[in-house]
Amino acid sequence: MFFYDSPAGLFTIQLEDGRYTLRLNGEILGRYHAPHAAADDVYTQHTGESTWDNIPLPIDTPTGIDEWDST
């Protein structure tokens, strides 16, 4: 599981049923073939969650999954 504590809340990426699920504060935002694809949507602010997607740039966001915390 990967974690990013953002200004909009806690993002998680977790493998579920063969796909990676992206969540913000527990709400499912999408399912992806790879964790880096989900992290890319967070970085580019294309998650479909307006609270996050509309935060004015620049913000200090991990540029890739390797910068997320993991367990």
Secondary structure, 3 states (H helix, E strand, C coil): CEEEEECCEEEEEEEECCEEEEEECCEEEEEECCHHHHHHHHHCCCCCCHHHHCCCCCCCCCCCHHHCEEC
